[in-house]
Amino acid sequence: MRMNRYLFKTLSLSLVLSTVSGLYALNFSQVAGYPHVEGLFLLVFGGIYRSDSVNLIQFLIFCVPQFLFILILAGYMYEDFKISAVYVFTRNYSRRKWFLEKSKHLFLYSITYVLMQLVVIYLFGKFTVHPLNQDAFLLIVTWQFAAMILLNFFFIMSANLLVLKLGSSIGLLSTYVFCIALYTLVLIDSKTSRALFAKVNPVSNAMLIWHDHSLIIQFYEDFMLGFIKDFRLSFSLIYLLVLNLFLILGGAVITNNADIINFEKEA
């Protein structure tokens, strides 16, 4: 029952957000003279264009889905852990096994969340615009699909671990402070040519339009500061994957060492 509740929230939120974003991107791409599917996907998922001024709507389109996704899933492990502390862990059930199972669920929610958005945006583009370059289109969609899954999983895993460690209110607040700090660094890097924090910031690594790739820079190289030289797509995916693996390893330790007495009292 709990899985269905979270899945419903994930699908509903994804559908609403992608519809709103798709309508905006479709209108903007037509007005700005980028009437192609590649432009549509880059406007919604590509990130914040690097320039002297920030497009607030574009910024919100990229970050709001992550903030809301955190909100609906931050307590996923915490709620189940309170119940398991009484009825499951007392039977010598491995906490690490429980944690890995819940991590798998969160990863599947991340896939569902991103996939729904990609499908909706694709449907917007299918009946209104056409791809300019089939190879570029496939690269944009597949890379962005992988990058956004890893970024969303990074955020909701961080949120769940902080909530487990600090409690629901303080944990959620700490997660948002962490997210705001990362996005502040993004805004700083978006206005400077050097982009000092880009390669260590998980958010920047998920922004396709900041990357240097010969097949796709044609779609965003004319935007002010443009892409970051030698910022490779492969590096970013590996970096995000490694960050998530460290979170899973750290989460297994946190879960195994958690004081279940406090959780039993809450349950």
LINNOR-V970544 format. One record per residue. N is the residue number from 1. RES is the residue in one small letter. BURIAL is 1 if it has 9 or more other ideal C-beta (glycine too) atoms within 8 Angstrom, else 0. Layout:
# LINNOR-V970544
n->N res->RES burial->BURIAL
n->N res->RES burial->BURIAL
This chain:
# LINNOR-V970544
n->1 res->m burial->0
n->2 res->r burial->0
n->3 res->m burial->0
n->4 res->n burial->0
n->5 res->r burial->0
n->6 res->y burial->1
n->7 res->l burial->1
n->8 res->f burial->0
n->9 res->k burial->1
n->10 res->t burial->1
n->11 res->l burial->1
n->12 res->s burial->0
n->13 res->l burial->1
n->14 res->s burial->1
n->15 res->l burial->1
n->16 res->v burial->0
n->17 res->l burial->1
n->18 res->s burial->1
n->19 res->t burial->1
n->20 res->v burial->0
n->21 res->s burial->1
n->22 res->g burial->1
n->23 res->l burial->1
n->24 res->y burial->1
n->25 res->a burial->1
n->26 res->l burial->1
n->27 res->n burial->0
n->28 res->f burial->1
n->29 res->s burial->1
n->30 res->q burial->0
n->31 res->v burial->0
n->32 res->a burial->0
n->33 res->g burial->0
n->34 res->y burial->0
n->35 res->p burial->0
n->36 res->h burial->1
n->37 res->v burial->1
n->38 res->e burial->1
n->39 res->g burial->1
n->40 res->l burial->1
n->41 res->f burial->1
n->42 res->l burial->1
n->43 res->l burial->1
n->44 res->v burial->1
n->45 res->f burial->1
n->46 res->g burial->1
n->47 res->g burial->1
n->48 res->i burial->1
n->49 res->y burial->1
n->50 res->r burial->1
n->51 res->s burial->1
n->52 res->d burial->0
n->53 res->s burial->0
n->54 res->v burial->1
n->55 res->n burial->0
n->56 res->l burial->0
n->57 res->i burial->0
n->58 res->q burial->1
n->59 res->f burial->1
n->60 res->l burial->0
n->61 res->i burial->1
n->62 res->f burial->1
n->63 res->c burial->1
n->64 res->v burial->1
n->65 res->p burial->1
n->66 res->q burial->1
n->67 res->f burial->1
n->68 res->l burial->1
n->69 res->f burial->1
n->70 res->i burial->1
n->71 res->l burial->0
n->72 res->i burial->1
n->73 res->l burial->1
n->74 res->a burial->1
n->75 res->g burial->1
n->76 res->y burial->1
n->77 res->m burial->1
n->78 res->y burial->1
n->79 res->e burial->1
n->80 res->d burial->1
n->81 res->f burial->1
n->82 res->k burial->1
n->83 res->i burial->1
n->84 res->s burial->1
n->85 res->a burial->1
n->86 res->v burial->1
n->87 res->y burial->0
n->88 res->v burial->1
n->89 res->f burial->1
n->90 res->t burial->0
n->91 res->r burial->0
n->92 res->n burial->0
n->93 res->y burial->1
n->94 res->s burial->0
n->95 res->r burial->1
n->96 res->r burial->1
n->97 res->k burial->0
n->98 res->w burial->1
n->99 res->f burial->1
n->100 res->l burial->1
n->101 res->e burial->0
n->102 res->k burial->1
n->103 res->s burial->1
n->104 res->k burial->0
n->105 res->h burial->1
n->106 res->l burial->1
n->107 res->f burial->1
n->108 res->l burial->0
n->109 res->y burial->1
n->110 res->s burial->1
n->111 res->i burial->1
n->112 res->t burial->1
n->113 res->y burial->1
n->114 res->v burial->1
n->115 res->l burial->1
n->116 res->m burial->1
n->117 res->q burial->1
n->118 res->l burial->1
n->119 res->v burial->0
n->120 res->v burial->1
n->121 res->i burial->1
n->122 res->y burial->1
n->123 res->l burial->0
n->124 res->f burial->1
n->125 res->g burial->1
n->126 res->k burial->0
n->127 res->f burial->0
n->128 res->t burial->0
n->129 res->v burial->1
n->130 res->h burial->0
n->131 res->p burial->1
n->132 res->l burial->0
n->133 res->n burial->1
n->134 res->q burial->0
n->135 res->d burial->0
n->136 res->a burial->1
n->137 res->f burial->1
n->138 res->l burial->0
n->139 res->l burial->1
n->140 res->i burial->1
n->141 res->v burial->1
n->142 res->t burial->0
n->143 res->w burial->1
n->144 res->q burial->1
n->145 res->f burial->1
n->146 res->a burial->1
n->147 res->a burial->1
n->148 res->m burial->1
n->149 res->i burial->1
n->150 res->l burial->1
n->151 res->l burial->1
n->152 res->n burial->1
n->153 res->f burial->1
n->154 res->f burial->1
n->155 res->f burial->1
n->156 res->i burial->1
n->157 res->m burial->1
n->158 res->s burial->1
n->159 res->a burial->1
n->160 res->n burial->1
n->161 res->l burial->1
n->162 res->l burial->1
n->163 res->v burial->1
n->164 res->l burial->1
n->165 res->k burial->0
n->166 res->l burial->0
n->167 res->g burial->0
n->168 res->s burial->1
n->169 res->s burial->0
n->170 res->i burial->0
n->171 res->g burial->1
n->172 res->l burial->1
n->173 res->l burial->0
n->174 res->s burial->1
n->175 res->t burial->1
n->176 res->y burial->1
n->177 res->v burial->0
n->178 res->f burial->1
n->179 res->c burial->1
n->180 res->i burial->0
n->181 res->a burial->0
n->182 res->l burial->1
n->183 res->y burial->1
n->184 res->t burial->0
n->185 res->l burial->1
n->186 res->v burial->1
n->187 res->l burial->1
n->188 res->i burial->1
n->189 res->d burial->1
n->190 res->s burial->1
n->191 res->k burial->1
n->192 res->t burial->1
n->193 res->s burial->0
n->194 res->r burial->0
n->195 res->a burial->1
n->196 res->l burial->0
n->197 res->f burial->1
n->198 res->a burial->1
n->199 res->k burial->1
n->200 res->v burial->0
n->201 res->n burial->1
n->202 res->p burial->1
n->203 res->v burial->1
n->204 res->s burial->1
n->205 res->n burial->1
n->206 res->a burial->1
n->207 res->m burial->1
n->208 res->l burial->1
n->209 res->i burial->1
n->210 res->w burial->1
n->211 res->h burial->1
n->212 res->d burial->1
n->213 res->h burial->1
n->214 res->s burial->0
n->215 res->l burial->1
n->216 res->i burial->1
n->217 res->i burial->1
n->218 res->q burial->0
n->219 res->f burial->1
n->220 res->y burial->1
n->221 res->e burial->0
n->222 res->d burial->0
n->223 res->f burial->1
n->224 res->m burial->0
n->225 res->l burial->1
n->226 res->g burial->1
n->227 res->f burial->1
n->228 res->i burial->1
n->229 res->k burial->0
n->230 res->d burial->0
n->231 res->f burial->1
n->232 res->r burial->1
n->233 res->l burial->1
n->234 res->s burial->0
n->235 res->f burial->1
n->236 res->s burial->1
n->237 res->l burial->1
n->238 res->i burial->0
n->239 res->y burial->1
n->240 res->l burial->1
n->241 res->l burial->1
n->242 res->v burial->0
n->243 res->l burial->1
n->244 res->n burial->1
n->245 res->l burial->0
n->246 res->f burial->0
n->247 res->l burial->1
n->248 res->i burial->1
n->249 res->l burial->0
n->250 res->g burial->1
n->251 res->g burial->1
n->252 res->a burial->1
n->253 res->v burial->0
n->254 res->i burial->1
n->255 res->t burial->1
n->256 res->n burial->1
n->257 res->n burial->0
n->258 res->a burial->1
n->259 res->d burial->0
n->260 res->i burial->0
n->261 res->i burial->0
n->262 res->n burial->0
n->263 res->f burial->1
n->264 res->e burial->1
n->265 res->k burial->0
n->266 res->e burial->0
n->267 res->a burial->0
